[in-house]
Amino acid sequence: MERRALVLDANILIRAVLAERVRRVLEAHADNVSFFIPETAYAEAEERLARMVAKHGGDPTKALASLRSIAAVGTLVGLDLDPDRHLKLKTLAEHRIRGALLDYLRHIDPLPRSGVTRRADARRNCSWRPNL
């Protein structure tokens, strides 16, 4: 079975440092999922996390050390995620966003998948067309 891949953004990295649940989820799936961390996301997380922790009276060095340990679970990457395929982060992000939107639309549709398929088939096969 092919390993799944997941791109972690700055918000997930920050939540993994500040929220124990997110960190546990990442650690639990580290054996089954390849985590990719874009350099820009890591840099943004580093900057924002230090600012947030200092603002709330915490120790930014401890938070940044925790961020580094979380980043060790993933692979720090530049814009080319797979040099052989020349897959850009933008391409991957667009694909994941499109998938998330389709999942949401399926979630809010009251018909089950079989009903949606039958409705689409009926619309395609219908000979009557409204006069526009």
KOLGU-4560 file (N, C-alpha, C; in nm, 3 decimals, padded with zeros to 5 digits):
<recs>
<n_xx: 00.084 n_yy: -00.118 n_zz: 00.000 ca_xx: 00.000 ca_yy: 00.000 ca_zz: 00.000 c_xx: 00.089 c_yy: 00.125 c_zz: 00.000 mol: A seq: 1 type: MET>
<n_xx: 00.052 n_yy: 00.220 n_zz: -00.081 ca_xx: 00.128 ca_yy: 00.344 ca_zz: -00.093 c_xx: 00.104 c_yy: 00.433 c_zz: 00.029 mol: A seq: 2 type: GLU>
<n_xx: 00.211 n_yy: 00.494 n_zz: 00.078 ca_xx: 00.198 ca_yy: 00.585 ca_zz: 00.193 c_xx: 00.125 c_yy: 00.711 c_zz: 00.150 mol: A seq: 3 type: ARG>
<n_xx: 00.042 n_yy: 00.759 n_zz: 00.235 ca_xx: -00.026 ca_yy: 00.885 ca_zz: 00.210 c_xx: 00.067 c_yy: 01.000 c_zz: 00.245 mol: A seq: 4 type: ARG>
<n_xx: 00.041 n_yy: 01.115 n_zz: 00.185 ca_xx: 00.124 ca_yy: 01.232 ca_zz: 00.212 c_xx: 00.033 c_yy: 01.346 c_zz: 00.256 mol: A seq: 5 type: ALA>
<n_xx: 00.083 n_yy: 01.426 n_zz: 00.347 ca_xx: 00.007 ca_yy: 01.540 ca_zz: 00.399 c_xx: 00.100 c_yy: 01.658 c_zz: 00.415 mol: A seq: 6 type: LEU>
<n_xx: 00.057 n_yy: 01.773 n_zz: 00.368 ca_xx: 00.135 ca_yy: 01.896 ca_zz: 00.380 c_xx: 00.087 c_yy: 01.969 c_zz: 00.505 mol: A seq: 7 type: VAL>
<n_xx: 00.180 n_yy: 02.001 n_zz: 00.593 ca_xx: 00.146 ca_yy: 02.072 ca_zz: 00.716 c_xx: 00.173 c_yy: 02.221 c_zz: 00.696 mol: A seq: 8 type: LEU>
<n_xx: 00.074 n_yy: 02.303 n_zz: 00.728 ca_xx: 00.093 ca_yy: 02.447 ca_zz: 00.715 c_xx: 00.132 c_yy: 02.506 c_zz: 00.851 mol: A seq: 9 type: ASP>
<n_xx: 00.153 n_yy: 02.637 n_zz: 00.854 ca_xx: 00.198 ca_yy: 02.705 ca_zz: 00.975 c_xx: 00.099 c_yy: 02.689 c_zz: 01.089 mol: A seq: 10 type: ALA>
<n_xx: -00.032 n_yy: 02.696 n_zz: 01.060 ca_xx: -00.132 ca_yy: 02.684 ca_zz: 01.167 c_xx: -00.128 c_yy: 02.547 c_zz: 01.234 mol: A seq: 11 type: ASN>
<n_xx: -00.112 n_yy: 02.441 n_zz: 01.155 ca_xx: -00.105 ca_yy: 02.307 ca_zz: 01.213 c_xx: 00.021 c_yy: 02.294 c_zz: 01.299 mol: A seq: 12 type: ILE>
<n_xx: 00.132 n_yy: 02.348 n_zz: 01.251 ca_xx: 00.255 ca_yy: 02.341 ca_zz: 01.329 c_xx: 00.241 c_yy: 02.414 c_zz: 01.462 mol: A seq: 13 type: LEU>
<n_xx: 00.180 n_yy: 02.532 n_zz: 01.459 ca_xx: 00.161 ca_yy: 02.609 ca_zz: 01.583 c_xx: 00.067 c_yy: 02.534 c_zz: 01.677 mol: A seq: 14 type: ILE>
<n_xx: -00.041 n_yy: 02.478 n_zz: 01.623 ca_xx: -00.134 ca_yy: 02.403 ca_zz: 01.708 c_xx: -00.069 c_yy: 02.278 c_zz: 01.765 mol: A seq: 15 type: ARG>
<n_xx: 00.023 n_yy: 02.218 n_zz: 01.690 ca_xx: 00.092 ca_yy: 02.099 ca_zz: 01.741 c_xx: 00.181 c_yy: 02.134 c_zz: 01.860 mol: A seq: 16 type: ALA>
<n_xx: 00.233 n_yy: 02.256 n_zz: 01.864 ca_xx: 00.314 ca_yy: 02.299 ca_zz: 01.977 c_xx: 00.225 c_yy: 02.335 c_zz: 02.096 mol: A seq: 17 type: VAL>
<n_xx: 00.116 n_yy: 02.407 n_zz: 02.068 ca_xx: 00.033 ca_yy: 02.460 ca_zz: 02.176 c_xx: -00.077 c_yy: 02.364 c_zz: 02.223 mol: A seq: 18 type: LEU>
<n_xx: -00.119 n_yy: 02.273 n_zz: 02.137 ca_xx: -00.229 ca_yy: 02.182 ca_zz: 02.171 c_xx: -00.180 c_yy: 02.038 c_zz: 02.169 mol: A seq: 19 type: ALA>
<n_xx: -00.194 n_yy: 01.970 n_zz: 02.279 ca_xx: -00.144 ca_yy: 01.833 ca_zz: 02.292 c_xx: -00.213 c_yy: 01.737 c_zz: 02.196 mol: A seq: 20 type: GLU>
<n_xx: -00.341 n_yy: 01.760 n_zz: 02.171 ca_xx: -00.418 ca_yy: 01.668 ca_zz: 02.086 c_xx: -00.362 c_yy: 01.663 c_zz: 01.944 mol: A seq: 21 type: ARG>
<n_xx: -00.331 n_yy: 01.778 n_zz: 01.887 ca_xx: -00.278 ca_yy: 01.783 ca_zz: 01.750 c_xx: -00.143 c_yy: 01.712 c_zz: 01.743 mol: A seq: 22 type: VAL>
<n_xx: -00.060 n_yy: 01.735 n_zz: 01.843 ca_xx: 00.070 ca_yy: 01.669 ca_zz: 01.846 c_xx: 00.054 c_yy: 01.517 c_zz: 01.853 mol: A seq: 23 type: ARG>
<n_xx: -00.040 n_yy: 01.470 n_zz: 01.937 ca_xx: -00.063 ca_yy: 01.326 ca_zz: 01.949 c_xx: -00.111 c_yy: 01.266 c_zz: 01.817 mol: A seq: 24 type: ARG>
<n_xx: -00.196 n_yy: 01.338 n_zz: 01.745 ca_xx: -00.246 ca_yy: 01.289 ca_zz: 01.616 c_xx: -00.130 c_yy: 01.276 c_zz: 01.516 mol: A seq: 25 type: VAL>
<n_xx: -00.044 n_yy: 01.377 n_zz: 01.510 ca_xx: 00.070 ca_yy: 01.372 ca_zz: 01.419 c_xx: 00.163 c_yy: 01.256 c_zz: 01.454 mol: A seq: 26 type: LEU>
<n_xx: 00.192 n_yy: 01.240 n_zz: 01.582 ca_xx: 00.281 ca_yy: 01.132 ca_zz: 01.624 c_xx: 00.219 c_yy: 00.995 c_zz: 01.599 mol: A seq: 27 type: GLU>
<n_xx: 00.088 n_yy: 00.984 n_zz: 01.618 ca_xx: 00.021 ca_yy: 00.856 ca_zz: 01.599 c_xx: 00.025 c_yy: 00.811 c_zz: 01.453 mol: A seq: 28 type: ALA>
<n_xx: 00.022 n_yy: 00.906 n_zz: 01.361 ca_xx: 00.016 ca_yy: 00.872 ca_zz: 01.218 c_xx: 00.151 c_yy: 00.884 c_zz: 01.147 mol: A seq: 29 type: HIS>
<n_xx: 00.256 n_yy: 00.911 n_zz: 01.222 ca_xx: 00.388 ca_yy: 00.931 ca_zz: 01.161 c_xx: 00.438 c_yy: 00.808 c_zz: 01.086 mol: A seq: 30 type: ALA>
<n_xx: 00.397 n_yy: 00.688 n_zz: 01.128 ca_xx: 00.442 ca_yy: 00.566 ca_zz: 01.060 c_xx: 00.368 c_yy: 00.540 c_zz: 00.930 mol: A seq: 31 type: ASP>
<n_xx: 00.245 n_yy: 00.593 n_zz: 00.917 ca_xx: 00.161 ca_yy: 00.565 ca_zz: 00.800 c_xx: 00.154 c_yy: 00.679 c_zz: 00.700 mol: A seq: 32 type: ASN>
<n_xx: 00.191 n_yy: 00.798 n_zz: 00.741 ca_xx: 00.174 ca_yy: 00.917 ca_zz: 00.657 c_xx: 00.307 c_yy: 00.991 c_zz: 00.646 mol: A seq: 33 type: VAL>
<n_xx: 00.338 n_yy: 01.037 n_zz: 00.526 ca_xx: 00.456 ca_yy: 01.122 ca_zz: 00.506 c_xx: 00.412 c_yy: 01.266 c_zz: 00.523 mol: A seq: 34 type: SER>
<n_xx: 00.471 n_yy: 01.334 n_zz: 00.620 ca_xx: 00.438 ca_yy: 01.474 ca_zz: 00.644 c_xx: 00.540 c_yy: 01.562 c_zz: 00.574 mol: A seq: 35 type: PHE>
<n_xx: 00.491 n_yy: 01.658 n_zz: 00.497 ca_xx: 00.578 ca_yy: 01.754 ca_zz: 00.429 c_xx: 00.553 c_yy: 01.892 c_zz: 00.488 mol: A seq: 36 type: PHE>
<n_xx: 00.659 n_yy: 01.961 n_zz: 00.519 ca_xx: 00.649 ca_yy: 02.094 ca_zz: 00.577 c_xx: 00.721 c_yy: 02.191 c_zz: 00.484 mol: A seq: 37 type: ILE>
<n_xx: 00.648 n_yy: 02.276 n_zz: 00.414 ca_xx: 00.714 ca_yy: 02.375 ca_zz: 00.328 c_xx: 00.800 c_yy: 02.470 c_zz: 00.411 mol: A seq: 38 type: PRO>
<n_xx: 00.914 n_yy: 02.508 n_zz: 00.358 ca_xx: 01.004 ca_yy: 02.598 ca_zz: 00.430 c_xx: 00.934 c_yy: 02.726 c_zz: 00.471 mol: A seq: 39 type: GLU>
<n_xx: 00.849 n_yy: 02.778 n_zz: 00.383 ca_xx: 00.779 ca_yy: 02.903 ca_zz: 00.414 c_xx: 00.683 c_yy: 02.884 c_zz: 00.531 mol: A seq: 40 type: THR>
<n_xx: 00.617 n_yy: 02.768 n_zz: 00.538 ca_xx: 00.525 ca_yy: 02.742 ca_zz: 00.649 c_xx: 00.602 c_yy: 02.730 c_zz: 00.780 mol: A seq: 41 type: ALA>
<n_xx: 00.717 n_yy: 02.664 n_zz: 00.776 ca_xx: 00.799 ca_yy: 02.651 ca_zz: 00.897 c_xx: 00.847 c_yy: 02.787 c_zz: 00.944 mol: A seq: 42 type: TYR>
<n_xx: 00.894 n_yy: 02.869 n_zz: 00.851 ca_xx: 00.944 ca_yy: 03.003 ca_zz: 00.887 c_xx: 00.831 c_yy: 03.088 c_zz: 00.945 mol: A seq: 43 type: ALA>
<n_xx: 00.712 n_yy: 03.079 n_zz: 00.886 ca_xx: 00.598 ca_yy: 03.155 ca_zz: 00.937 c_xx: 00.559 c_yy: 03.106 c_zz: 01.076 mol: A seq: 44 type: GLU>
<n_xx: 00.559 n_yy: 02.975 n_zz: 01.096 ca_xx: 00.524 ca_yy: 02.919 ca_zz: 01.227 c_xx: 00.626 c_yy: 02.963 c_zz: 01.332 mol: A seq: 45 type: ALA>
<n_xx: 00.752 n_yy: 02.961 n_zz: 01.295 ca_xx: 00.858 ca_yy: 03.002 ca_zz: 01.387 c_xx: 00.838 c_yy: 03.147 c_zz: 01.432 mol: A seq: 46 type: GLU>
<n_xx: 00.810 n_yy: 03.233 n_zz: 01.336 ca_xx: 00.792 ca_yy: 03.376 ca_zz: 01.365 c_xx: 00.668 c_yy: 03.400 c_zz: 01.450 mol: A seq: 47 type: GLU>
<n_xx: 00.556 n_yy: 03.344 n_zz: 01.407 ca_xx: 00.429 ca_yy: 03.367 ca_zz: 01.478 c_xx: 00.428 c_yy: 03.304 c_zz: 01.616 mol: A seq: 48 type: ARG>
<n_xx: 00.484 n_yy: 03.185 n_zz: 01.628 ca_xx: 00.485 ca_yy: 03.115 ca_zz: 01.756 c_xx: 00.566 c_yy: 03.191 c_zz: 01.859 mol: A seq: 49 type: LEU>
<n_xx: 00.684 n_yy: 03.238 n_zz: 01.821 ca_xx: 00.767 ca_yy: 03.314 ca_zz: 01.915 c_xx: 00.694 c_yy: 03.438 c_zz: 01.964 mol: A seq: 50 type: ALA>
<n_xx: 00.628 n_yy: 03.506 n_zz: 01.871 ca_xx: 00.553 ca_yy: 03.627 ca_zz: 01.906 c_xx: 00.436 c_yy: 03.595 c_zz: 02.000 mol: A seq: 51 type: ARG>
<n_xx: 00.361 n_yy: 03.489 n_zz: 01.967 ca_xx: 00.244 ca_yy: 03.452 ca_zz: 02.047 c_xx: 00.282 c_yy: 03.412 c_zz: 02.189 mol: A seq: 52 type: MET>
<n_xx: 00.385 n_yy: 03.330 n_zz: 02.201 ca_xx: 00.427 ca_yy: 03.281 ca_zz: 02.332 c_xx: 00.481 c_yy: 03.395 c_zz: 02.417 mol: A seq: 53 type: VAL>
<n_xx: 00.561 n_yy: 03.482 n_zz: 02.357 ca_xx: 00.616 ca_yy: 03.597 ca_zz: 02.431 c_xx: 00.504 c_yy: 03.690 c_zz: 02.475 mol: A seq: 54 type: ALA>
<n_xx: 00.404 n_yy: 03.708 n_zz: 02.392 ca_xx: 00.292 ca_yy: 03.796 ca_zz: 02.424 c_xx: 00.215 c_yy: 03.745 c_zz: 02.547 mol: A seq: 55 type: LYS>
<n_xx: 00.208 n_yy: 03.613 n_zz: 02.561 ca_xx: 00.134 ca_yy: 03.555 ca_zz: 02.673 c_xx: 00.223 c_yy: 03.520 c_zz: 02.792 mol: A seq: 56 type: HIS>
<n_xx: 00.348 n_yy: 03.570 n_zz: 02.790 ca_xx: 00.437 ca_yy: 03.554 ca_zz: 02.903 c_xx: 00.509 c_yy: 03.420 c_zz: 02.909 mol: A seq: 57 type: GLY>
<n_xx: 00.510 n_yy: 03.345 n_zz: 02.801 ca_xx: 00.580 ca_yy: 03.217 ca_zz: 02.799 c_xx: 00.723 c_yy: 03.231 c_zz: 02.751 mol: A seq: 58 type: GLY>
<n_xx: 00.792 n_yy: 03.118 n_zz: 02.744 ca_xx: 00.931 ca_yy: 03.116 ca_zz: 02.701 c_xx: 00.938 c_yy: 03.077 c_zz: 02.552 mol: A seq: 59 type: ASP>
<n_xx: 00.969 n_yy: 03.174 n_zz: 02.464 ca_xx: 00.974 ca_yy: 03.143 ca_zz: 02.320 c_xx: 01.077 c_yy: 03.036 c_zz: 02.284 mol: A seq: 60 type: PRO>
<n_xx: 01.189 n_yy: 03.027 n_zz: 02.358 ca_xx: 01.290 ca_yy: 02.926 ca_zz: 02.325 c_xx: 01.238 c_yy: 02.785 c_zz: 02.346 mol: A seq: 61 type: THR>
<n_xx: 01.158 n_yy: 02.763 n_zz: 02.450 ca_xx: 01.100 ca_yy: 02.630 ca_zz: 02.473 c_xx: 01.000 c_yy: 02.597 c_zz: 02.362 mol: A seq: 62 type: LYS>
<n_xx: 00.920 n_yy: 02.696 n_zz: 02.324 ca_xx: 00.820 ca_yy: 02.674 ca_zz: 02.218 c_xx: 00.889 c_yy: 02.644 c_zz: 02.085 mol: A seq: 63 type: ALA>
<n_xx: 00.996 n_yy: 02.715 n_zz: 02.055 ca_xx: 01.068 ca_yy: 02.692 ca_zz: 01.930 c_xx: 01.139 c_yy: 02.556 c_zz: 01.931 mol: A seq: 64 type: LEU>
<n_xx: 01.187 n_yy: 02.513 n_zz: 02.047 ca_xx: 01.247 ca_yy: 02.380 ca_zz: 02.058 c_xx: 01.141 c_yy: 02.273 c_zz: 02.033 mol: A seq: 65 type: ALA>
<n_xx: 01.022 n_yy: 02.295 n_zz: 02.084 ca_xx: 00.911 ca_yy: 02.202 ca_zz: 02.061 c_xx: 00.873 c_yy: 02.200 c_zz: 01.913 mol: A seq: 66 type: SER>
<n_xx: 00.874 n_yy: 02.316 n_zz: 01.849 ca_xx: 00.844 ca_yy: 02.324 ca_zz: 01.706 c_xx: 00.947 c_yy: 02.245 c_zz: 01.626 mol: A seq: 67 type: LEU>
<n_xx: 01.075 n_yy: 02.258 n_zz: 01.662 ca_xx: 01.179 ca_yy: 02.183 ca_zz: 01.592 c_xx: 01.160 c_yy: 02.032 c_zz: 01.608 mol: A seq: 68 type: ARG>
<n_xx: 01.118 n_yy: 01.989 n_zz: 01.727 ca_xx: 01.097 ca_yy: 01.845 ca_zz: 01.747 c_xx: 00.978 c_yy: 01.795 c_zz: 01.666 mol: A seq: 69 type: SER>
<n_xx: 00.876 n_yy: 01.877 n_zz: 01.653 ca_xx: 00.760 ca_yy: 01.839 ca_zz: 01.571 c_xx: 00.800 c_yy: 01.836 c_zz: 01.424 mol: A seq: 70 type: ILE>
<n_xx: 00.879 n_yy: 01.933 n_zz: 01.382 ca_xx: 00.923 ca_yy: 01.938 ca_zz: 01.242 c_xx: 01.009 c_yy: 01.817 c_zz: 01.207 mol: A seq: 71 type: ALA>
<n_xx: 01.071 n_yy: 01.755 n_zz: 01.306 ca_xx: 01.152 ca_yy: 01.636 ca_zz: 01.281 c_xx: 01.066 c_yy: 01.518 c_zz: 01.236 mol: A seq: 72 type: ALA>
<n_xx: 00.937 n_yy: 01.520 n_zz: 01.270 ca_xx: 00.844 ca_yy: 01.415 ca_zz: 01.227 c_xx: 00.823 c_yy: 01.422 c_zz: 01.076 mol: A seq: 73 type: VAL>
<n_xx: 00.828 n_yy: 01.543 n_zz: 01.022 ca_xx: 00.803 ca_yy: 01.564 ca_zz: 00.880 c_xx: 00.931 c_yy: 01.587 c_zz: 00.802 mol: A seq: 74 type: GLY>
<n_xx: 00.913 n_yy: 01.615 n_zz: 00.675 ca_xx: 01.023 ca_yy: 01.645 ca_zz: 00.586 c_xx: 01.011 c_yy: 01.791 c_zz: 00.544 mol: A seq: 75 type: THR>
<n_xx: 01.114 n_yy: 01.868 n_zz: 00.574 ca_xx: 01.114 ca_yy: 02.009 ca_zz: 00.536 c_xx: 01.142 c_yy: 02.017 c_zz: 00.387 mol: A seq: 76 type: LEU>
<n_xx: 01.056 n_yy: 02.084 n_zz: 00.313 ca_xx: 01.071 ca_yy: 02.089 ca_zz: 00.167 c_xx: 01.061 c_yy: 02.233 c_zz: 00.118 mol: A seq: 77 type: VAL>
<n_xx: 01.118 n_yy: 02.251 n_zz: -00.001 ca_xx: 01.103 ca_yy: 02.379 ca_zz: -00.071 c_xx: 00.976 c_yy: 02.372 c_zz: -00.154 mol: A seq: 78 type: GLY>
<n_xx: 00.971 n_yy: 02.445 n_zz: -00.263 ca_xx: 00.851 ca_yy: 02.445 ca_zz: -00.346 c_xx: 00.833 c_yy: 02.316 c_zz: -00.423 mol: A seq: 79 type: LEU>
<n_xx: 00.940 n_yy: 02.251 n_zz: -00.467 ca_xx: 00.927 ca_yy: 02.124 ca_zz: -00.537 c_xx: 00.916 c_yy: 02.012 c_zz: -00.435 mol: A seq: 80 type: ASP>
<n_xx: 00.798 n_yy: 01.953 n_zz: -00.422 ca_xx: 00.780 ca_yy: 01.846 ca_zz: -00.325 c_xx: 00.841 c_yy: 01.716 c_zz: -00.373 mol: A seq: 81 type: LEU>
<n_xx: 00.832 n_yy: 01.688 n_zz: -00.499 ca_xx: 00.889 ca_yy: 01.566 ca_zz: -00.556 c_xx: 00.967 c_yy: 01.606 c_zz: -00.680 mol: A seq: 82 type: ASP>
<n_xx: 01.100 n_yy: 01.606 n_zz: -00.674 ca_xx: 01.180 ca_yy: 01.654 ca_zz: -00.787 c_xx: 01.157 c_yy: 01.575 c_zz: -00.915 mol: A seq: 83 type: PRO>
<n_xx: 01.123 n_yy: 01.445 n_zz: -00.902 ca_xx: 01.100 ca_yy: 01.364 ca_zz: -01.022 c_xx: 00.971 c_yy: 01.403 c_zz: -01.094 mol: A seq: 84 type: ASP>
<n_xx: 00.869 n_yy: 01.440 n_zz: -01.017 ca_xx: 00.740 ca_yy: 01.474 ca_zz: -01.076 c_xx: 00.722 c_yy: 01.624 c_zz: -01.098 mol: A seq: 85 type: ARG>
<n_xx: 00.812 n_yy: 01.704 n_zz: -01.044 ca_xx: 00.803 ca_yy: 01.851 ca_zz: -01.053 c_xx: 00.668 c_yy: 01.900 c_zz: -01.002 mol: A seq: 86 type: HIS>
<n_xx: 00.625 n_yy: 01.843 n_zz: -00.890 ca_xx: 00.497 ca_yy: 01.879 ca_zz: -00.829 c_xx: 00.516 c_yy: 02.003 c_zz: -00.743 mol: A seq: 87 type: LEU>
<n_xx: 00.447 n_yy: 02.107 n_zz: -00.776 ca_xx: 00.456 ca_yy: 02.231 ca_zz: -00.699 c_xx: 00.357 c_yy: 02.227 c_zz: -00.583 mol: A seq: 88 type: LYS>
<n_xx: 00.390 n_yy: 02.300 n_zz: -00.477 ca_xx: 00.302 ca_yy: 02.308 ca_zz: -00.361 c_xx: 00.167 c_yy: 02.365 c_zz: -00.402 mol: A seq: 89 type: LEU>
<n_xx: 00.167 n_yy: 02.461 n_zz: -00.494 ca_xx: 00.042 ca_yy: 02.521 ca_zz: -00.541 c_xx: -00.049 c_yy: 02.414 c_zz: -00.603 mol: A seq: 90 type: LYS>
<n_xx: 00.008 n_yy: 02.326 n_zz: -00.683 ca_xx: -00.069 ca_yy: 02.220 ca_zz: -00.747 c_xx: -00.130 c_yy: 02.128 c_zz: -00.643 mol: A seq: 91 type: THR>
<n_xx: -00.048 n_yy: 02.088 n_zz: -00.546 ca_xx: -00.096 ca_yy: 02.000 ca_zz: -00.441 c_xx: -00.204 c_yy: 02.069 c_zz: -00.358 mol: A seq: 92 type: LEU>
<n_xx: -00.182 n_yy: 02.196 n_zz: -00.325 ca_xx: -00.280 ca_yy: 02.270 ca_zz: -00.245 c_xx: -00.412 c_yy: 02.285 c_zz: -00.320 mol: A seq: 93 type: ALA>
<n_xx: -00.406 n_yy: 02.315 n_zz: -00.449 ca_xx: -00.530 ca_yy: 02.328 ca_zz: -00.527 c_xx: -00.607 c_yy: 02.197 c_zz: -00.529 mol: A seq: 94 type: GLU>
<n_xx: -00.535 n_yy: 02.086 n_zz: -00.544 ca_xx: -00.598 ca_yy: 01.955 ca_zz: -00.546 c_xx: -00.665 c_yy: 01.925 c_zz: -00.410 mol: A seq: 95 type: HIS>
<n_xx: -00.595 n_yy: 01.955 n_zz: -00.301 ca_xx: -00.650 ca_yy: 01.928 ca_zz: -00.168 c_xx: -00.769 c_yy: 02.019 c_zz: -00.137 mol: A seq: 96 type: ARG>
<n_xx: -00.762 n_yy: 02.145 n_zz: -00.179 ca_xx: -00.873 ca_yy: 02.237 ca_zz: -00.155 c_xx: -00.995 c_yy: 02.193 c_zz: -00.235 mol: A seq: 97 type: ILE>
<n_xx: -00.975 n_yy: 02.155 n_zz: -00.360 ca_xx: -01.086 ca_yy: 02.106 ca_zz: -00.443 c_xx: -01.150 c_yy: 01.983 c_zz: -00.378 mol: A seq: 98 type: ARG>
<n_xx: -01.067 n_yy: 01.892 n_zz: -00.330 ca_xx: -01.118 ca_yy: 01.772 ca_zz: -00.263 c_xx: -01.196 c_yy: 01.806 c_zz: -00.137 mol: A seq: 99 type: GLY>
<n_xx: -01.145 n_yy: 01.902 n_zz: -00.060 ca_xx: -01.215 ca_yy: 01.943 ca_zz: 00.062 c_xx: -01.350 c_yy: 02.007 c_zz: 00.029 mol: A seq: 100 type: ALA>
<n_xx: -01.355 n_yy: 02.087 n_zz: -00.077 ca_xx: -01.482 ca_yy: 02.147 ca_zz: -00.118 c_xx: -01.582 c_yy: 02.041 c_zz: -00.162 mol: A seq: 101 type: LEU>
<n_xx: -01.536 n_yy: 01.944 n_zz: -00.241 ca_xx: -01.626 ca_yy: 01.836 ca_zz: -00.283 c_xx: -01.675 c_yy: 01.755 c_zz: -00.164 mol: A seq: 102 type: LEU>
<n_xx: -01.587 n_yy: 01.728 n_zz: -00.068 ca_xx: -01.628 ca_yy: 01.656 ca_zz: 00.053 c_xx: -01.735 c_yy: 01.734 c_zz: 00.128 mol: A seq: 103 type: ASP>
<n_xx: -01.717 n_yy: 01.867 n_zz: 00.139 ca_xx: -01.814 ca_yy: 01.949 ca_zz: 00.208 c_xx: -01.948 c_yy: 01.948 c_zz: 00.134 mol: A seq: 104 type: TYR>
<n_xx: -01.945 n_yy: 01.961 n_zz: 00.002 ca_xx: -02.069 ca_yy: 01.960 ca_zz: -00.075 c_xx: -02.142 c_yy: 01.827 c_zz: -00.060 mol: A seq: 105 type: LEU>
<n_xx: -02.067 n_yy: 01.718 n_zz: -00.058 ca_xx: -02.128 ca_yy: 01.587 ca_zz: -00.035 c_xx: -02.187 c_yy: 01.578 c_zz: 00.104 mol: A seq: 106 type: ARG>
<n_xx: -02.121 n_yy: 01.641 n_zz: 00.199 ca_xx: -02.168 ca_yy: 01.637 ca_zz: 00.338 c_xx: -02.301 c_yy: 01.711 c_zz: 00.355 mol: A seq: 107 type: HIS>
<n_xx: -02.316 n_yy: 01.825 n_zz: 00.288 ca_xx: -02.439 ca_yy: 01.903 ca_zz: 00.306 c_xx: -02.552 c_yy: 01.859 c_zz: 00.216 mol: A seq: 108 type: ILE>
<n_xx: -02.524 n_yy: 01.775 n_zz: 00.115 ca_xx: -02.629 ca_yy: 01.725 ca_zz: 00.026 c_xx: -02.713 c_yy: 01.621 c_zz: 00.100 mol: A seq: 109 type: ASP>
<n_xx: -02.845 n_yy: 01.639 n_zz: 00.106 ca_xx: -02.929 ca_yy: 01.544 ca_zz: 00.181 c_xx: -02.937 c_yy: 01.406 c_zz: 00.114 mol: A seq: 110 type: PRO>
<n_xx: -02.909 n_yy: 01.397 n_zz: -00.015 ca_xx: -02.915 ca_yy: 01.268 ca_zz: -00.083 c_xx: -02.788 c_yy: 01.187 c_zz: -00.059 mol: A seq: 111 type: LEU>
<n_xx: -02.799 n_yy: 01.055 n_zz: -00.046 ca_xx: -02.679 ca_yy: 00.973 ca_zz: -00.039 c_xx: -02.611 c_yy: 00.971 c_zz: -00.176 mol: A seq: 112 type: PRO>
<n_xx: -02.489 n_yy: 00.919 n_zz: -00.184 ca_xx: -02.414 ca_yy: 00.917 ca_zz: -00.310 c_xx: -02.492 c_yy: 00.847 c_zz: -00.422 mol: A seq: 113 type: ARG>
<n_xx: -02.561 n_yy: 00.738 n_zz: -00.389 ca_xx: -02.638 ca_yy: 00.667 ca_zz: -00.492 c_xx: -02.750 c_yy: 00.755 c_zz: -00.546 mol: A seq: 114 type: SER>
<n_xx: -02.813 n_yy: 00.833 n_zz: -00.460 ca_xx: -02.919 ca_yy: 00.924 ca_zz: -00.504 c_xx: -02.867 c_yy: 01.035 c_zz: -00.592 mol: A seq: 115 type: GLY>
<n_xx: -02.749 n_yy: 01.085 n_zz: -00.559 ca_xx: -02.687 ca_yy: 01.191 ca_zz: -00.641 c_xx: -02.654 c_yy: 01.135 c_zz: -00.779 mol: A seq: 116 type: VAL>
<n_xx: -02.604 n_yy: 01.012 n_zz: -00.784 ca_xx: -02.571 ca_yy: 00.949 ca_zz: -00.912 c_xx: -02.697 c_yy: 00.930 c_zz: -00.996 mol: A seq: 117 type: THR>
<n_xx: -02.804 n_yy: 00.882 n_zz: -00.932 ca_xx: -02.930 ca_yy: 00.863 ca_zz: -01.006 c_xx: -02.986 c_yy: 00.996 c_zz: -01.055 mol: A seq: 118 type: ARG>
<n_xx: -02.978 n_yy: 01.100 n_zz: -00.974 ca_xx: -03.026 ca_yy: 01.232 ca_zz: -01.013 c_xx: -02.947 c_yy: 01.283 c_zz: -01.133 mol: A seq: 119 type: ARG>
<n_xx: -02.814 n_yy: 01.267 n_zz: -01.131 ca_xx: -02.731 ca_yy: 01.311 ca_zz: -01.243 c_xx: -02.762 c_yy: 01.232 c_zz: -01.370 mol: A seq: 120 type: ALA>
<n_xx: -02.782 n_yy: 01.100 n_zz: -01.355 ca_xx: -02.818 ca_yy: 01.016 ca_zz: -01.470 c_xx: -02.952 c_yy: 01.059 c_zz: -01.528 mol: A seq: 121 type: ASP>
<n_xx: -03.048 n_yy: 01.087 n_zz: -01.442 ca_xx: -03.181 ca_yy: 01.129 ca_zz: -01.488 c_xx: -03.172 c_yy: 01.261 c_zz: -01.564 mol: A seq: 122 type: ALA>
<n_xx: -03.094 n_yy: 01.354 n_zz: -01.513 ca_xx: -03.078 ca_yy: 01.483 ca_zz: -01.581 c_xx: -03.012 c_yy: 01.466 c_zz: -01.717 mol: A seq: 123 type: ARG>
<n_xx: -02.912 n_yy: 01.377 n_zz: -01.725 ca_xx: -02.844 ca_yy: 01.353 ca_zz: -01.853 c_xx: -02.936 c_yy: 01.287 c_zz: -01.954 mol: A seq: 124 type: ARG>
<n_xx: -03.020 n_yy: 01.196 n_zz: -01.909 ca_xx: -03.104 ca_yy: 01.118 ca_zz: -01.999 c_xx: -03.240 c_yy: 01.182 c_zz: -02.028 mol: A seq: 125 type: ASN>
<n_xx: -03.270 n_yy: 01.290 n_zz: -01.964 ca_xx: -03.399 ca_yy: 01.355 ca_zz: -01.981 c_xx: -03.407 c_yy: 01.421 c_zz: -02.120 mol: A seq: 126 type: CYS>
<n_xx: -03.513 n_yy: 01.390 n_zz: -02.195 ca_xx: -03.526 ca_yy: 01.447 ca_zz: -02.330 c_xx: -03.590 c_yy: 01.586 c_zz: -02.326 mol: A seq: 127 type: SER>
<n_xx: -03.664 n_yy: 01.616 n_zz: -02.222 ca_xx: -03.728 ca_yy: 01.746 ca_zz: -02.211 c_xx: -03.627 c_yy: 01.850 c_zz: -02.165 mol: A seq: 128 type: TRP>
<n_xx: -03.620 n_yy: 01.959 n_zz: -02.235 ca_xx: -03.531 ca_yy: 02.068 ca_zz: -02.198 c_xx: -03.617 c_yy: 02.195 c_zz: -02.184 mol: A seq: 129 type: ARG>
<n_xx: -03.596 n_yy: 02.272 n_zz: -02.081 ca_xx: -03.675 ca_yy: 02.393 ca_zz: -02.067 c_xx: -03.641 c_yy: 02.495 c_zz: -02.175 mol: A seq: 130 type: PRO>
<n_xx: -03.743 n_yy: 02.572 n_zz: -02.217 ca_xx: -03.719 ca_yy: 02.676 ca_zz: -02.316 c_xx: -03.658 c_yy: 02.797 c_zz: -02.247 mol: A seq: 131 type: ASN>
<n_xx: -03.542 n_yy: 02.832 n_zz: -02.287 ca_xx: -03.477 ca_yy: 02.948 ca_zz: -02.226 c_xx: -03.467 c_yy: 03.062 c_zz: -02.321 mol: A seq: 132 type: LEU>
</recs>
